[in-house]
Amino acid sequence: MGFWEKVRARWSTANTLVCVGLDPDYERIAPALAAASGTAPPPEDGILAFNRAIIEATVDLAAAFKPQIAHYAALGEGGLRALQATLRHLQTHYPEVPVILDAKRNDIGSTAARYATEVFEVFGADAVTVSPYLGGDSLQPFLDRADRGVFILCRTSNPGARDLQDLPVGSDGRPLYQVVAQLAAERWNTHGNVGLVVGATYPDELRAVRALVGDLPFLVPGVGAQGGDVEAAVRSGQDRGGAGLLINSSRGILYASSGADFAAAARRAAQELRDAINACRSCPSGH
Amino acid sequence: MGFWEKVRARWSTANTLVCVGLDPDYERIAPALAAASGTAPPPEDGILAFNRAIIEATVDLAAAFKPQIAHYAALGEGGLRALQATLRHLQTHYPEVPVILDAKRNDIGSTAARYATEVFEVFGADAVTVSPYLGGDSLQPFLDRADRGVFILCRTSNPGARDLQDLPVGSDGRPLYQVVAQLAAERWNTHGNVGLVVGATYPDELRAVRALVGDLPFLVPGVGAQGGDVEAAVRSGQDRGGAGLLINSSRGILYASSGADFAAAARRAAQELRDAINACRSCPSGH
């Protein structure tokens, strides 16, 4: 099954739009692990143990998992081994749940192909996030992997997003992020494997992008710790079938408790998010 | 010494603007290594041996070295170990020659800080390339490292650069890459550690950026294999002191010969590039 088939199956059979962000901060997880098991293992083992506990606790509520690679790479080799082991764990035990490697890669063609190898071969991810600044040819090596998902940054959830993404472009003064949305939908999606990253913190922008790109799916960061409102995000971003969204929460789920009950608390947080999302969907069963 | 002090010292004392790109492709280097030493070592050792040979052959001609991380990451852990060992080799033997890790990283603030740790701590690079699409706050964790260089993608050397970077912005229809150049020079360079990536393949754009940003230094890819003209790049991009450029060549130096003489051939290619550059500088000694 390709990435998008997996996602659509999760949307309908598991009835969830929740994406669980696996961005472990060792400083924050070590106390929780120590409380739960008596000792905090060293970073590489600790991160893997933490991720496995979060995965077990939330997998039936997850439409996808999304590890952010910088959290692992900042720890060096051991961190990257923990990331690889996390993906292997998911592939072995939950092959039906897709994994998006949030890497925001980009480079010119021949080098972008190396990044595609890193993401899809070395880590075996089902999908990746990429930056559009270098243009279509820089995205091609990712787009050419028709069985993998490619989420292109469009309107991000951070305040600085306005520096470039909101700039008025061309004779009609359309903001740059809308130009990116249209390029993605009309020129870059020849294999039908493109999605967009559109932050929950700006529901008007989410609505504007949805109006431009039909049912193209969105990865939506920014609910929870970043302050995005779930109801506004769902109502502004859902597609005609009441789906089309992967709404990501990382810190809100991972750090729901810093005690021994961290996994149970993560489950409750994921459940609340799923239910809050489903309550606003125009067609909650995803049909 | 900070990154820019090292660069300025190289420009003046070594009288070179050449940046040697360390982007080893194992398929291409294995035959050269085998020809030179009888056997081709496995990738991790082979890449390190190749890089060391290239470094020894070109270091007195190099203003900087620029490994592109995807070439290492695509090989997994072993590739990243070879990259780390290459940087350690440079830091130990040639601490006066700065290293730019070409990673084109970007993410929102808290995650960008992790990428900064990856680049500056895990790999110990002196400088990094970053993408501006997410705006100023995403660059801040890099910019805050005043002793390190931050090269912001401005006008890249690939054909697809025009998709976003050339779009006319605002009431005066200035292309986006010029807006990025001005943001970089006027708003983001508070620590004086910013440079721009401007491709050699579009000398008119190079000239336009130079006119906007005073003596802000440029990292210039695109000569050699990508077809950029050295003379046009130097005449269009140099600063008032006849410097201000790091002109990168990767394949043109690394693969100057595929035989046992690959290191000597790399030296000749670097020397020719240095001389071709210096012949066009308005003030070749860098004063």
Boltz contact constraints between the chains, C-beta under 6 A:
constraints:
  - contact:
      token1: [A, 68]
      token2: [B, 111]
      max_distance: 6.0
  - contact:
      token1: [A, 70]
      token2: [B, 111]
      max_distance: 6.0
  - contact:
      token1: [A, 70]
      token2: [B, 114]
      max_distance: 6.0
  - contact:
      token1: [A, 70]
      token2: [B, 115]
      max_distance: 6.0
  - contact:
      token1: [A, 71]
      token2: [B, 114]
      max_distance: 6.0
  - contact:
      token1: [A, 73]
      token2: [B, 118]
      max_distance: 6.0
  - contact:
      token1: [A, 74]
      token2: [B, 114]
      max_distance: 6.0
  - contact:
      token1: [A, 74]
      token2: [B, 117]
      max_distance: 6.0
  - contact:
      token1: [A, 74]
      token2: [B, 118]
      max_distance: 6.0
  - contact:
      token1: [A, 76]
      token2: [B, 122]
      max_distance: 6.0
  - contact:
      token1: [A, 104]
      token2: [B, 106]
      max_distance: 6.0
  - contact:
      token1: [A, 104]
      token2: [B, 107]
      max_distance: 6.0
  - contact:
      token1: [A, 106]
      token2: [B, 104]
      max_distance: 6.0
  - contact:
      token1: [A, 107]
      token2: [B, 104]
      max_distance: 6.0
  - contact:
      token1: [A, 108]
      token2: [B, 158]
      max_distance: 6.0
  - contact:
      token1: [A, 111]
      token2: [B, 68]
      max_distance: 6.0
  - contact:
      token1: [A, 111]
      token2: [B, 70]
      max_distance: 6.0
  - contact:
      token1: [A, 114]
      token2: [B, 70]
      max_distance: 6.0
  - contact:
      token1: [A, 114]
      token2: [B, 71]
      max_distance: 6.0
  - contact:
      token1: [A, 114]
      token2: [B, 74]
      max_distance: 6.0
  - contact:
      token1: [A, 115]
      token2: [B, 70]
      max_distance: 6.0
  - contact:
      token1: [A, 117]
      token2: [B, 74]
      max_distance: 6.0
  - contact:
      token1: [A, 118]
      token2: [B, 73]
      max_distance: 6.0
  - contact:
      token1: [A, 118]
      token2: [B, 74]
      max_distance: 6.0
  - contact:
      token1: [A, 122]
      token2: [B, 76]
      max_distance: 6.0
  - contact:
      token1: [A, 131]
      token2: [B, 131]
      max_distance: 6.0
  - contact:
      token1: [A, 131]
      token2: [B, 133]
      max_distance: 6.0
  - contact:
      token1: [A, 133]
      token2: [B, 131]
      max_distance: 6.0
  - contact:
      token1: [A, 133]
      token2: [B, 133]
      max_distance: 6.0
  - contact:
      token1: [A, 133]
      token2: [B, 153]
      max_distance: 6.0
  - contact:
      token1: [A, 133]
      token2: [B, 164]
      max_distance: 6.0
  - contact:
      token1: [A, 134]
      token2: [B, 156]
      max_distance: 6.0
  - contact:
      token1: [A, 135]
      token2: [B, 160]
      max_distance: 6.0
  - contact:
      token1: [A, 135]
      token2: [B, 161]
      max_distance: 6.0
  - contact:
      token1: [A, 135]
      token2: [B, 163]
      max_distance: 6.0
  - contact:
      token1: [A, 135]
      token2: [B, 164]
      max_distance: 6.0
  - contact:
      token1: [A, 136]
      token2: [B, 160]
      max_distance: 6.0
  - contact:
      token1: [A, 136]
      token2: [B, 163]
      max_distance: 6.0
  - contact:
      token1: [A, 137]
      token2: [B, 158]
      max_distance: 6.0
  - contact:
      token1: [A, 137]
      token2: [B, 159]
      max_distance: 6.0
  - contact:
      token1: [A, 137]
      token2: [B, 160]
      max_distance: 6.0
  - contact:
      token1: [A, 138]
      token2: [B, 160]
      max_distance: 6.0
  - contact:
      token1: [A, 153]
      token2: [B, 133]
      max_distance: 6.0
  - contact:
      token1: [A, 156]
      token2: [B, 134]
      max_distance: 6.0
  - contact:
      token1: [A, 158]
      token2: [B, 108]
      max_distance: 6.0
  - contact:
      token1: [A, 158]
      token2: [B, 137]
      max_distance: 6.0
  - contact:
      token1: [A, 159]
      token2: [B, 137]
      max_distance: 6.0
  - contact:
      token1: [A, 160]
      token2: [B, 135]
      max_distance: 6.0
  - contact:
      token1: [A, 160]
      token2: [B, 136]
      max_distance: 6.0
  - contact:
      token1: [A, 160]
      token2: [B, 137]
      max_distance: 6.0
  - contact:
      token1: [A, 160]
      token2: [B, 138]
      max_distance: 6.0
  - contact:
      token1: [A, 161]
      token2: [B, 135]
      max_distance: 6.0
  - contact:
      token1: [A, 163]
      token2: [B, 135]
      max_distance: 6.0
  - contact:
      token1: [A, 163]
      token2: [B, 136]
      max_distance: 6.0
  - contact:
      token1: [A, 164]
      token2: [B, 133]
      max_distance: 6.0
  - contact:
      token1: [A, 164]
      token2: [B, 135]
      max_distance: 6.0
  - contact:
      token1: [A, 167]
      token2: [B, 169]
      max_distance: 6.0
  - contact:
      token1: [A, 168]
      token2: [B, 170]
      max_distance: 6.0
  - contact:
      token1: [A, 169]
      token2: [B, 167]
      max_distance: 6.0
  - contact:
      token1: [A, 169]
      token2: [B, 169]
      max_distance: 6.0
